[in-house]
Amino acid sequence: MKTTRLYYLGLSGLALVCVACGASKPSPELVTARNMYTQARNGEAAQLNPTGVHDAYKSLQAAEAAHEDDAGSSKERHRAYIATRKSELAIAQASEALAMKEQERAEQTYKQTLEQQSNQLAQQNVQQSSEYQQQLQQNQQQLQQNQEQLQQAQAEAQRAQDELRKLESFREEAGRTIISLPGVLFEVGKAELAPMAARRLDTVVAALKAYPDKEIVIEGFTDAQGSETTNLALSQQRANAVRGYLESRGIPGDRLRAEGRGESSPIASNDTPEGRAYNRRVEIVVDQATASQPASDQSRQNVSGTDDEASPAPRQQQRQKSQQPSQGQQPSQAQPQQPE
């Protein structure tokens, strides 16, 4: 009984093997359709294009059904071809959708970048505008301060000029301003400024502020006492001393030029102590029509000299005559300063 049962089981297994061996293989088109669908189902198409993947699945099912009915038939191959193309289409559409998303993200990033740049530029413009307004306000304040300082300097210069006019030391002629300082700046025969000279020269400095860009010439004069050579050197030293004082009070040195005139150009007679006192002078000349040019440095060596009436004997009659004031030239009406 047992042997009979084993015999029938063996026959059944053999039959199954024969059936399996007799089943037809799928066509190459169906194999391709299966592989393509697997790629679509397991890739990004399943998420990005599920409808297309489902259509490919249905086409593959139709190809599988044709295979079951008639393996290797043209119907199987045709439906497998359609399934393959639908899987490829689903993948392509998914790729397109992915590319569109990437493009949208790129465009969004670009817009955000533009917006950030626009905001930054707007902030920079606001900041620059604020800085410009601050700079403009500072410039306006500085301009106002400069104008106030200029007005103050002009007022001080006017007061100084009025003071010099009262002393009959200030005059204007032929486009020139002349400040004459007779006999009060130096000791007799000396080139060092006298103690009382500082106040007078400070008034001159204030008056000269009215001519900030003009060349200033300091001319030194002596009386006719002493030799011409000695007096010329002494007048140059005195002009240099005044030049140095003006420069120490803030007038640029390149606007100042010192010139010694000696005993030339007297404005009064050298025969009297009063006349000689007028001739011992320093004149500061401003040419109002000419801007300042760099002035060459003048010699500042101190040499002995004298210009008082107790010095060498009188000159010849011809020299005394040549040093009389020119016709029509009168000494100042101010009380002459006596040499100490």
Secondary structure, 3 states (H helix, E strand, C coil): CHHHHHHHHHHHHHHHHHHHHHCCCCCHHHHHHHHHHHHHHHCCHHHHCHHHHHHHHHHHHHHHHHHHHCCCCHHHHHHHHHHHHHHHHHHHHHHHHHHHHHHHHHHHHHHHHHHHHHHHHHHHHHHHHHHHHHHHHHHHHHHHHHHHHHHHHHHHHHHHHHHHHHCCCEEEECCEEEEEEECCCECCCCCCECCCHHHHHHHHHHHHCCCCCEEEEEEEECCCCCCHHHHHHHHHHHHHHHHHHHHHCCCCHHHEEEEEEECCCCCCCCCCHHHHHHHCEEEEEEEEEEECCCCCCCCCCCCCCCCCCCCCCCCCHHHHHHCCCCCCCCCCCCCCCCCC
